[in-house]
């Protein structure tokens, strides 16, 4: 049994390496197309926690877990957020941004109604799982991790969030990609068009041409870690003097402040730092492993109810999404990129954009970044509403 912090992190990183080595080697295998490597990673860590591979009561393991939330989490958010320049997002115009936010409201409505319908058969803390998955459904995995940390969602409750996320994303992405060939029919019925998108895409591409695409050097990593650690230290020094509020814990403040700091740094020359996304992803996967280390799969008796909740939420949000697109005459490209920017962020929105038109892939990238920026805030707000409703 692992009892030290070094042993705990060594084990997590070893499992990460093994899982991603296998999924990379057999990336075309159907099993990894249906259940991606990230989900396998979390399931393996949860299984290890269930069978007592590490001692969660030992001081070393607890110190390692606390280090994740106090240091690695804000570092990750700073690195992620500084890669996005909000000035480029503004260049997309109000149509794309409004489509994203309208879709976010559809997601929230679908999740809330699903929770209300199944509240009687869900566990007492189910609101936390719903709040966490809303972070992923309005942004991506990094937002889910941030929201879960804000509300203290871990262990079995986090497993339920991962289950909902997997079921919902699989169902929705299949429907979304099936609609792509019907773009002309959709636009005709909805009285929508894609006029002006080529010109906007050209302007966005011009602004990104100065990015250095060469491999990061040692200096880039040194500067990157310096910026992230200095920012994290400053935030941790500031937290004790911040006002105490009921809707934000100390971890919540870390999430909010590190996100805002990263967004601010994205407006400076630090936006061009190389290696930020890659290093941030290592911290992201590590934080997912730490969160799953609290899990006990033997207690996941409510899994069928959460799977049903995800299906109901997806069906409802799709109904709302179609109605909103009809009311506001949103073309299928804009509607689907906004949808996948909510549900998969920078990993799925560019793929959807390229499926419609390779020349418009920049919209998917930027709208995915927009989901990273606003997903955590919207999900925290939704989580507080759910918590209040659950207590009624």
C-alpha positions as CSV (number, residue, x, y, z in Angstrom):
1,X,0.0,0.0,0.0
2,X,1.3,3.5,-1.0
3,X,1.6,5.9,2.0
4,X,4.0,8.6,0.9
5,X,3.4,11.7,-1.3
6,X,6.3,10.9,-3.6
7,X,5.1,7.3,-4.0
8,X,1.5,8.5,-4.7
9,X,2.5,10.9,-7.4
10,X,4.9,8.4,-8.9
11,X,2.2,5.8,-9.1
12,X,-0.3,8.3,-10.7
13,X,2.2,9.4,-13.3
14,X,3.2,5.8,-14.1
15,X,-0.4,4.8,-14.7
16,X,-0.9,7.9,-16.9
17,X,2.2,7.0,-18.9
18,X,1.0,3.4,-19.3
19,X,-2.6,4.3,-20.3
20,X,-1.5,6.9,-22.9
21,X,1.2,4.7,-24.3
22,X,-1.4,1.9,-25.0
23,X,-4.0,4.3,-26.3
24,X,-1.5,6.0,-28.6
25,X,-0.2,2.7,-29.9
26,X,-3.7,1.3,-30.5
27,X,-5.5,4.6,-31.3
28,X,-7.5,3.0,-34.1
29,X,-8.9,0.2,-31.8
30,X,-12.7,0.5,-31.5
31,X,-12.5,0.2,-27.7
32,X,-10.5,3.4,-27.4
33,X,-12.8,5.2,-29.9
34,X,-15.9,4.3,-27.8
35,X,-14.2,4.9,-24.4
36,X,-11.3,7.3,-24.8
37,X,-8.0,7.0,-22.9
38,X,-8.9,9.7,-20.4
39,X,-11.9,7.8,-19.2
40,X,-9.8,4.6,-18.9
41,X,-7.3,6.5,-16.9
42,X,-9.9,7.7,-14.4
43,X,-11.5,4.3,-14.2
44,X,-8.2,2.6,-13.4
45,X,-7.3,5.1,-10.7
46,X,-10.8,4.7,-9.2
47,X,-10.4,0.9,-9.2
48,X,-7.0,1.3,-7.5
49,X,-8.7,3.4,-4.8
50,X,-11.4,0.8,-4.4
51,X,-8.9,-2.0,-3.9
52,X,-6.7,0.0,-1.5
53,X,-3.6,0.5,-3.6
54,X,-2.9,3.7,-1.7
55,X,-3.8,4.7,1.9
56,X,-6.0,7.8,1.7
57,X,-5.7,8.2,5.5
58,X,-1.9,8.5,5.4
59,X,-0.3,11.9,5.9
60,X,1.9,11.6,2.8
61,X,-1.0,10.9,0.4
62,X,-3.2,13.6,2.0
63,X,-0.4,16.2,1.6
64,X,0.0,15.2,-2.0
65,X,-3.7,15.6,-2.6
66,X,-3.7,19.0,-0.9
67,X,-0.7,20.1,-3.0
68,X,-2.8,19.4,-6.1
69,X,-5.5,21.8,-5.1
70,X,-3.3,24.5,-3.6
71,X,-0.6,24.6,-6.2
72,X,-1.0,22.5,-9.3
73,X,-4.7,23.4,-9.9
74,X,-4.1,27.2,-10.1
75,X,-0.9,26.7,-12.1
76,X,-2.9,24.6,-14.6
77,X,-5.6,27.3,-14.9
78,X,-3.1,30.1,-15.4
79,X,-1.3,28.1,-18.2
80,X,-4.6,27.2,-19.9
81,X,-6.0,30.7,-19.8
82,X,-3.0,32.6,-21.0
83,X,-3.1,30.7,-24.3
84,X,-6.3,32.5,-25.2
85,X,-6.4,36.1,-26.4
86,X,-9.9,37.4,-25.8
87,X,-9.3,40.1,-28.5
88,X,-9.4,37.3,-31.1
89,X,-12.6,35.9,-29.7
90,X,-14.2,39.4,-30.1
91,X,-13.2,39.3,-33.7
92,X,-15.6,36.4,-34.3
93,X,-18.5,38.8,-33.9
94,X,-21.6,38.7,-31.8
95,X,-23.3,35.9,-33.8
96,X,-20.9,33.2,-32.8
97,X,-20.6,34.3,-29.1
98,X,-24.4,34.7,-28.7
99,X,-24.9,31.2,-30.3
100,X,-22.5,29.8,-27.7
101,X,-24.1,31.5,-24.7
102,X,-27.6,30.5,-25.9
103,X,-26.4,27.0,-26.2
104,X,-25.0,27.2,-22.7
105,X,-28.4,28.3,-21.4
106,X,-30.0,25.2,-23.1
107,X,-27.4,23.0,-21.4
108,X,-28.2,24.5,-18.0
109,X,-32.0,24.2,-18.6
110,X,-31.6,20.6,-19.7
111,X,-29.5,19.7,-16.6
112,X,-31.8,21.5,-14.2
113,X,-35.0,19.9,-15.5
114,X,-33.3,16.5,-15.5
115,X,-32.2,17.0,-11.9
116,X,-35.7,18.2,-10.8
117,X,-37.3,15.2,-12.5
118,X,-35.0,12.6,-10.9
119,X,-34.3,14.3,-7.6
120,X,-36.2,11.7,-5.7
121,X,-34.1,8.8,-6.8
122,X,-30.7,10.5,-6.9
123,X,-28.3,10.6,-3.9
124,X,-28.3,13.6,-1.6
125,X,-25.2,15.1,-3.0
126,X,-26.2,14.6,-6.7
127,X,-26.4,18.4,-7.2
128,X,-22.6,18.5,-6.9
129,X,-22.2,15.9,-9.7
130,X,-24.6,17.9,-11.9
131,X,-22.7,21.1,-11.2
132,X,-19.4,19.4,-12.1
133,X,-20.7,18.0,-15.4
134,X,-22.1,21.4,-16.3
135,X,-18.5,22.6,-16.3
136,X,-17.6,20.1,-18.9
137,X,-20.8,20.6,-20.9
138,X,-20.2,24.4,-21.0
139,X,-16.5,24.2,-21.5
140,X,-14.3,21.1,-21.3
141,X,-12.6,18.8,-18.8
142,X,-10.5,21.5,-17.3
143,X,-13.7,23.4,-16.4
144,X,-15.2,20.2,-14.8
145,X,-12.1,19.8,-12.7
146,X,-12.2,23.4,-11.6
147,X,-15.9,23.3,-10.7
148,X,-15.6,20.0,-8.9
149,X,-12.8,21.5,-6.7
150,X,-14.9,24.5,-5.9
151,X,-17.8,22.4,-4.6
152,X,-15.6,19.7,-3.1
153,X,-16.9,17.0,-5.4
154,X,-14.7,14.0,-5.3
155,X,-14.8,10.2,-4.9
156,X,-18.1,8.5,-5.9
157,X,-19.8,11.9,-6.7
158,X,-17.1,12.7,-9.2
159,X,-17.4,9.2,-10.8
160,X,-21.1,10.0,-11.4
161,X,-20.1,13.3,-13.0
162,X,-17.6,11.5,-15.3
163,X,-20.3,8.9,-16.2
164,X,-22.8,11.7,-17.1
165,X,-20.1,13.4,-19.1
166,X,-19.2,10.3,-21.1
167,X,-22.8,9.3,-21.8
168,X,-23.9,12.8,-22.7
169,X,-20.9,13.6,-25.0
170,X,-21.2,10.3,-26.8
171,X,-24.9,10.7,-27.5
172,X,-24.8,14.4,-28.5
173,X,-21.7,14.2,-30.7
174,X,-23.2,11.3,-32.7
175,X,-26.3,13.4,-33.3
176,X,-24.4,16.5,-34.1
177,X,-22.1,14.9,-36.7
178,X,-25.1,13.1,-38.3
179,X,-26.6,16.5,-39.0
180,X,-23.7,17.9,-40.9
181,X,-24.8,16.6,-44.4
182,X,-28.1,18.4,-43.9
183,X,-26.7,21.9,-43.6
184,X,-28.4,23.3,-46.7
185,X,-31.8,21.9,-45.6
186,X,-31.3,23.3,-42.1
187,X,-30.4,26.7,-43.3
188,X,-33.3,26.9,-45.7
189,X,-35.9,25.8,-43.1
190,X,-34.4,28.1,-40.4
191,X,-34.0,31.0,-42.8
192,X,-30.3,31.2,-42.0
193,X,-27.0,31.8,-43.9
194,X,-23.3,31.9,-43.5
195,X,-22.6,35.2,-45.2
196,X,-19.4,36.9,-44.0
197,X,-17.8,33.9,-42.3
198,X,-15.0,33.7,-44.9
199,X,-13.9,37.3,-44.3
200,X,-14.0,37.0,-40.5
201,X,-11.9,33.7,-40.7
202,X,-9.3,35.5,-42.9
203,X,-8.9,38.3,-40.3
204,X,-8.5,35.7,-37.4
205,X,-5.9,33.8,-39.4
206,X,-3.9,37.0,-40.0
207,X,-3.7,37.7,-36.3
208,X,-2.3,34.3,-35.6
209,X,0.4,34.3,-38.3
210,X,3.0,35.7,-35.9
211,X,2.8,32.7,-33.6
212,X,6.1,30.8,-33.3
213,X,5.3,27.2,-34.1
214,X,8.8,25.8,-33.4
215,X,9.4,23.4,-30.5
216,X,9.6,24.9,-27.0
217,X,13.1,25.3,-25.6
218,X,14.3,25.1,-22.0
219,X,14.0,28.8,-21.5
220,X,10.3,28.6,-22.6
221,X,9.6,26.1,-19.8
222,X,11.6,28.0,-17.2
223,X,9.6,31.2,-18.0
224,X,6.3,29.3,-18.1
225,X,6.8,27.7,-14.7
226,X,8.1,30.9,-13.2
227,X,5.0,32.8,-14.4
228,X,2.6,30.1,-13.2
229,X,4.3,29.6,-9.8
230,X,4.7,33.3,-9.1
231,X,1.0,33.8,-9.9
232,X,0.0,30.8,-7.7
233,X,2.1,32.1,-4.8
234,X,0.6,35.5,-5.1
235,X,-3.0,34.1,-5.1
236,X,-2.3,31.9,-2.1
237,X,-0.9,34.9,-0.2
238,X,-4.0,36.9,-1.1
239,X,-6.6,34.3,-0.2
240,X,-6.4,34.7,3.6
241,X,-7.3,38.4,3.4
242,X,-10.2,38.0,1.0
243,X,-13.7,38.3,2.4
244,X,-15.4,35.0,3.4
245,X,-18.4,34.3,1.2
246,X,-20.8,31.3,1.3
247,X,-20.6,30.5,-2.4
248,X,-16.8,30.3,-2.7
249,X,-14.4,28.3,-0.6
250,X,-10.6,28.9,-0.6
251,X,-10.3,26.5,-3.5
252,X,-13.1,28.4,-5.3
253,X,-11.1,31.6,-4.9
254,X,-8.0,29.9,-6.3
255,X,-10.0,28.9,-9.3
256,X,-11.5,32.3,-9.9
257,X,-8.4,34.3,-9.3
258,X,-6.1,32.0,-11.3
259,X,-8.5,32.0,-14.2
260,X,-8.7,35.8,-14.2
261,X,-4.9,36.1,-13.9
262,X,-4.5,33.8,-16.9
263,X,-7.0,35.7,-19.0
264,X,-5.1,38.9,-18.1
265,X,-1.8,37.4,-19.1
266,X,-3.3,36.3,-22.4
267,X,-3.5,40.0,-23.3
268,X,0.3,40.4,-22.9
269,X,3.3,39.0,-24.7
270,X,3.1,36.0,-22.4
271,X,0.2,34.8,-24.6
272,X,2.9,33.5,-27.0
273,X,4.6,31.3,-24.5
274,X,5.3,27.9,-26.0
275,X,4.5,24.7,-24.2
276,X,1.7,26.1,-22.0
277,X,-1.1,23.9,-23.3
278,X,1.1,20.7,-23.1
279,X,2.3,21.3,-19.6
280,X,-1.2,22.4,-18.4
281,X,-2.6,19.1,-19.8
282,X,-0.1,17.1,-17.7
283,X,-1.5,19.0,-14.6
284,X,-5.0,18.5,-15.8
285,X,-4.7,14.7,-16.1
286,X,-2.8,14.6,-12.8
287,X,-5.6,16.6,-11.1
288,X,-8.2,14.1,-12.6
289,X,-6.2,11.2,-11.1
290,X,-6.1,12.9,-7.7
291,X,-9.8,13.6,-7.7
292,X,-10.5,10.0,-8.7
293,X,-8.2,8.7,-6.0
294,X,-11.0,9.4,-3.5
295,X,-13.4,7.1,-5.3
296,X,-14.8,3.7,-4.3
297,X,-16.5,2.1,-7.2
298,X,-18.3,-0.4,-4.9
299,X,-20.5,2.5,-3.7
300,X,-21.6,3.6,-7.2
301,X,-25.0,2.1,-6.8
302,X,-26.8,5.1,-8.4
303,X,-24.9,4.8,-11.7
304,X,-28.1,3.9,-13.8
305,X,-30.0,6.9,-12.4
306,X,-27.2,9.2,-13.4
307,X,-26.9,7.7,-16.9
308,X,-30.7,8.2,-17.3
309,X,-30.3,11.8,-16.1
310,X,-27.6,12.4,-18.7
311,X,-29.8,11.1,-21.5
312,X,-32.8,13.2,-20.3
313,X,-30.6,16.3,-20.1
314,X,-29.2,15.8,-23.6
315,X,-32.7,15.2,-25.1
316,X,-34.1,18.3,-23.4
317,X,-31.1,20.6,-24.3
318,X,-31.3,19.5,-28.0
319,X,-35.0,20.4,-28.0
320,X,-34.3,23.8,-26.5
321,X,-31.3,24.2,-28.9
322,X,-33.4,23.6,-32.0
323,X,-36.1,26.0,-30.8
324,X,-33.4,28.7,-30.1
325,X,-31.8,28.2,-33.5
326,X,-35.2,28.6,-35.2
327,X,-36.1,31.7,-33.3
328,X,-32.7,33.4,-33.9
329,X,-32.2,32.0,-37.5
330,X,-28.8,30.4,-36.6
331,X,-27.2,28.5,-39.4
332,X,-26.1,24.9,-38.8
333,X,-22.4,25.6,-38.9
334,X,-22.6,28.3,-36.2
335,X,-25.1,26.2,-34.2
336,X,-23.0,23.0,-34.2
337,X,-19.7,24.7,-33.5
338,X,-21.3,26.5,-30.6
339,X,-22.8,23.2,-29.4
340,X,-19.5,21.3,-29.6
341,X,-17.6,24.2,-28.1
342,X,-19.8,23.8,-25.1
343,X,-19.5,20.0,-25.0
344,X,-15.9,19.5,-25.9
345,X,-14.2,22.8,-26.0
346,X,-11.0,23.1,-28.0
347,X,-10.9,19.3,-28.5
348,X,-14.1,18.9,-30.4
349,X,-15.2,22.3,-31.7
350,X,-12.4,22.6,-34.3
351,X,-13.2,19.1,-35.6
352,X,-16.8,20.1,-36.1
353,X,-15.8,23.3,-37.8
354,X,-13.4,21.5,-40.2
355,X,-16.2,19.0,-41.0
356,X,-18.3,21.8,-42.3
357,X,-15.5,23.8,-43.9
358,X,-11.8,23.5,-43.4
359,X,-11.4,27.2,-43.9
360,X,-13.5,27.9,-40.8
361,X,-11.6,25.8,-38.3
362,X,-10.4,29.0,-36.5
363,X,-14.0,29.6,-35.3
364,X,-13.9,26.2,-33.6
365,X,-10.6,26.9,-31.9
366,X,-11.6,30.3,-30.6
367,X,-15.1,29.3,-29.6
368,X,-13.6,26.4,-27.7
369,X,-11.3,28.8,-25.9
370,X,-14.3,31.0,-25.1
371,X,-15.9,27.9,-23.4
372,X,-12.7,27.6,-21.4
373,X,-13.0,31.2,-20.3
374,X,-16.7,31.3,-19.3
375,X,-17.5,27.7,-18.6
376,X,-16.2,27.7,-15.0
377,X,-18.1,30.9,-14.0
378,X,-21.4,29.8,-15.5
379,X,-21.1,26.3,-14.0
380,X,-20.3,27.8,-10.5
381,X,-23.4,30.0,-10.8
382,X,-25.4,27.0,-11.8
383,X,-24.0,24.9,-9.1
384,X,-25.0,27.4,-6.4
385,X,-28.6,27.4,-7.8
386,X,-28.7,23.6,-7.8
387,X,-27.4,23.5,-4.2
388,X,-30.1,25.9,-3.1
389,X,-32.8,24.0,-4.9
390,X,-31.5,20.6,-3.5
391,X,-31.8,22.0,0.0
392,X,-35.5,23.0,-0.4
